[in-house]
């Protein structure tokens, strides 16, 4: 067990909170494994009817922790010190296993509501889109900036929002705000930030009022049905192509990694994201900076 994941049950609702606010709730393998263990615990508990997934602090989840290092002192995805075969194996296992994480969430008999309280980036973006329902704070910001260092988007975005939206946001890694997420159909509702948990719990209570077999089986109709109609096959292809993307290590990416090795994560992110500033939406946009300056 870890304090990086908080778990509580109150009034038939299990709340799972990613609790690494100092790291913007970035995911590690241990945090991810604990989160999925808590999904199973909630699903097995007859007192629980609905699961809420959220984050503590300014972020829902800022993605995978880019600062994690291996025994050689480099980040785990750094090819330095790995053979080509080892590098390919790492990413094939990592990306090929992704479909298991999403289908695990969909197999649960209890629906998962993502309460997106802030930044939802990378892996955090993926978890909120894989949830059964997503409620976003009006301060939420979404993005897949990892594509800027040669990484993959997720087929879930195209499946949910259409290929035009998936290409607009997945090919740039640009930030977009909660209203844009609502417009493209990625979230169910946008609510005032200070009302997020109350509004999410109110919806959870409405679901909990429906008889348990009806909720369980109707979730299965939707989530198993959409997989049977082709989503699962798309995710299997995503795993294979995602591994290819991650293994496409070129001179630019090597410069990024070398910057992180010598100057740290902040310099790495500046080199990666600096050319894209200002972002089109969110607090790092021109409008967001002006608002902070005047506020």
C-alpha positions in Angstrom: 0.0 0.0 0.0 1.1 3.6 -0.6 0.0 7.0 0.4 0.4 8.0 -3.2 -3.1 6.6 -3.7 -5.8 7.6 -1.2 -8.9 5.4 -0.9 -12.1 6.0 1.0 -15.7 4.8 0.9 -18.6 7.0 1.9 -22.3 6.6 1.3 -21.9 3.9 -1.4 -19.2 5.9 -3.3 -15.5 4.8 -3.4 -13.1 7.8 -4.1 -9.7 7.0 -5.4 -7.4 10.0 -5.3 -3.9 10.2 -6.9 -1.9 11.8 -4.1 1.4 13.1 -5.5 0.6 16.8 -5.7 4.3 17.8 -5.5 4.8 15.8 -8.8 1.5 16.9 -10.4 0.2 13.4 -9.6 2.5 11.9 -12.2 2.2 8.1 -12.5 4.8 5.5 -11.6 4.5 1.8 -12.1 3.8 1.4 -8.4 1.2 4.1 -8.3 -0.6 2.7 -11.4 -0.6 -0.8 -9.9 -2.0 0.5 -6.6 -4.7 2.4 -8.4 -5.8 -0.7 -10.3 -5.7 -2.7 -7.0 -8.1 -0.1 -5.6 -10.4 -0.5 -8.6 -10.6 -4.2 -7.8 -11.2 -3.5 -4.1 -14.1 -1.2 -4.9 -15.5 -3.5 -7.4 -15.5 -6.4 -4.9 -17.1 -4.4 -2.1 -20.9 -4.8 -2.1 -21.2 -1.5 -0.2 -19.7 0.4 -3.2 -21.9 1.3 -6.1 -19.8 3.9 -8.0 -16.1 4.8 -8.2 -14.8 8.4 -8.4 -11.2 8.9 -9.7 -9.6 12.3 -9.0 -6.3 14.0 -8.2 -5.0 16.0 -5.2 -3.8 19.5 -5.8 -3.5 21.4 -9.1 -3.5 18.3 -11.3 -5.7 15.4 -12.1 -2.6 13.6 -13.4 0.2 15.1 -15.4 1.1 11.8 -17.1 4.0 9.4 -16.5 6.8 10.5 -14.2 9.6 11.6 -16.5 12.0 12.0 -13.6 12.0 8.3 -12.6 15.4 6.8 -13.0 16.7 3.3 -13.3 19.7 1.7 -11.6 22.0 3.3 -14.2 20.8 6.8 -13.2 18.9 7.5 -16.5 15.1 7.6 -17.0 13.6 4.2 -17.7 12.7 5.1 -21.3 16.2 6.4 -22.1 17.9 4.1 -24.6 21.4 4.8 -23.2 22.9 1.6 -22.0 20.3 -0.6 -23.6 20.8 -2.8 -26.7 18.4 -2.2 -29.6 16.6 -5.5 -28.6 16.3 -4.4 -24.9 14.9 -1.0 -26.0 12.3 -2.5 -28.3 11.3 -5.1 -25.6 10.8 -2.3 -23.1 8.4 -0.4 -25.3 6.7 -3.5 -26.7 5.8 -4.7 -23.2 4.9 -1.2 -22.0 2.7 -0.2 -24.9 1.3 -3.7 -25.6 0.1 -3.8 -22.0 -1.8 -0.6 -22.2 -5.0 -2.2 -23.6 -5.1 -4.4 -20.4 -5.3 -1.3 -18.2 -8.3 0.3 -20.1 -10.1 -3.0 -20.5 -9.6 -3.6 -16.8 -11.6 -0.4 -16.0 -14.3 -1.4 -18.5 -14.7 -4.9 -17.0 -15.5 -3.6 -13.6 -19.2 -3.9 -12.6 -19.0 -0.4 -11.0 -18.8 2.7 -13.2 -15.8 5.0 -12.9 -16.4 8.7 -12.9 -13.3 10.8 -13.6 -13.4 14.1 -11.7 -10.8 16.2 -13.6 -9.7 18.9 -11.2 -6.8 20.4 -13.2 -4.0 19.2 -15.5 -4.8 16.0 -17.4 -1.8 15.3 -19.5 -0.3 12.2 -21.1 -1.3 9.1 -19.1 -3.7 11.3 -17.1 -5.4 12.3 -20.3 -5.7 8.6 -21.1 -7.2 7.6 -17.8 -9.9 10.3 -17.8 -10.8 9.3 -21.4 -11.0 5.6 -20.4 -13.3 6.4 -17.5 -17.0 5.6 -18.0 -18.0 9.3 -17.4 -15.8 12.4 -17.1 -16.8 15.6 -15.2 -14.3 18.4 -15.7 -13.6 21.5 -13.6 -13.6 24.7 -15.5 -9.9 24.9 -14.6 -9.1 21.6 -16.3 -6.5 21.5 -19.1 -6.0 18.6 -21.4 -3.1 17.6 -23.7 -0.9 14.9 -25.0 2.4 16.8 -25.1 4.4 13.6 -25.2 3.9 13.4 -29.0 6.4 16.3 -29.1 9.2 13.9 -27.9 8.1 11.1 -30.3 5.4 9.2 -28.5 1.9 8.0 -29.2 -1.6 9.4 -28.9 -4.4 7.1 -28.1 -7.1 5.6 -30.4 -9.6 6.3 -27.6 -9.6 10.0 -28.6 -10.5 9.2 -32.3 -13.1 6.6 -31.2 -14.8 9.1 -28.8 -14.3 12.4 -30.5 -13.8 11.6 -34.2 -10.7 11.6 -36.3 -10.7 15.4 -37.1 -10.5 16.3 -33.4 -8.0 13.5 -32.7 -5.7 14.7 -35.4 -6.0 18.4 -34.3 -5.0 17.7 -30.8 -3.0 14.4 -31.1 -0.7 15.7 -33.9 0.4 18.8 -32.0 0.3 17.9 -28.3 -1.4 21.3 -27.8 -3.3 22.2 -24.6 -7.0 22.6 -24.8 -9.4 23.7 -22.1 -12.5 22.1 -20.5 -14.9 23.9 -22.9 -13.1 22.5 -25.9 -13.2 19.1 -24.3 -16.9 19.5 -23.9 -17.4 20.7 -27.5 -15.6 17.7 -29.0 -17.5 15.3 -26.7 -14.6 14.1 -24.6 -16.2 15.1 -21.3 -19.8 14.9 -20.1 -20.0 18.2 -18.2 -17.9 21.2 -17.2 -18.6 22.6 -13.7 -17.2 25.4 -11.6 -14.0 24.3 -10.0 -15.2 24.6 -6.4 -18.3 22.5 -7.2 -16.5 19.7 -8.9 -16.6 17.0 -6.2 -20.1 17.9 -5.0 -21.4 17.7 -8.6 -19.5 14.5 -9.2 -20.8 12.9 -6.1 -24.4 14.0 -6.9 -24.2 12.2 -10.2 -22.6 9.2 -8.5 -25.6 9.1 -6.0 -28.1 9.2 -8.9 -26.4 6.2 -10.5 -26.3 4.4 -7.1 -30.1 4.8 -6.8 -30.5 2.6 -9.9 -30.6 -1.1 -9.0 -27.1 -2.7 -9.0 -27.8 -5.4 -11.6 -29.1 -2.8 -14.0 -26.0 -0.6 -13.6 -23.6 -3.5 -13.9 -25.3 -5.0 -17.0 -26.0 -1.8 -18.8 -22.4 -0.7 -18.3 -21.4 -4.0 -19.8 -23.7 -3.5 -22.8 -21.9 -0.3 -23.6 -18.3 -1.1 -22.8 -18.3 -4.7 -24.0 -20.4 -3.7 -27.0 -18.1 -0.9 -28.1 -15.1 -3.2 -27.8 -16.8 -5.9 -29.9 -17.6 -3.3 -32.5 -13.9 -2.6 -33.2 -12.5 -0.5 -30.4 -10.5 -3.4 -28.9 -8.9 -4.1 -32.3 -8.0 -0.4 -32.6 -6.3 -0.5 -29.2 -4.3 -3.6 -30.1 -3.1 -1.7 -33.2 -2.3 1.3 -31.0 -0.1 -0.9 -28.8 2.0 -2.1 -31.7 2.3 1.3 -33.4 2.9 3.1 -30.1 5.8 0.8 -29.4 7.1 1.7 -32.9 6.8 5.4 -32.2 8.6 5.1 -28.9 11.4 3.1 -30.5 11.9 5.7 -33.3 14.8 7.3 -31.4 16.4 10.0 -33.6 18.9 12.8 -33.3 16.4 15.2 -32.0 15.2 12.9 -29.2 18.7 12.1 -28.3 19.4 15.8 -27.8 16.3 16.0 -25.6 17.5 13.1 -23.5 21.0 14.5 -23.3 19.6 17.7 -22.0 17.7 15.9 -19.3 20.8 13.9 -18.3 23.0 17.0 -18.0 20.5 19.8 -17.0 17.5 18.1 -15.6 13.8 17.6 -16.3 12.9 21.3 -16.4 15.5 22.0 -19.2 14.2 19.0 -21.0 10.6 20.2 -20.9 11.7 23.7 -22.0 13.5 22.3 -25.0 10.5 20.1 -25.9 7.7 22.6 -25.3 9.3 26.0 -25.7 8.8 26.1 -29.5 5.0 25.6 -29.0 4.5 28.5 -26.6 2.1 30.1 -26.1 -0.3 27.2 -26.1 -3.7 27.8 -27.8 -5.7 27.4 -24.6 -5.3 27.1 -20.8 -3.1 29.0 -18.3 0.0 28.8 -20.6 -1.9 30.4 -23.5 -1.5 34.1 -24.3 -5.0 34.7 -22.8 -4.1 32.7 -19.7 -0.8 34.6 -19.2 -2.6 38.0 -19.6 -5.3 36.9 -17.1 -2.6 36.0 -14.5 -0.8 39.3 -15.1 -3.9 41.3 -14.7 -5.3 39.3 -11.8 
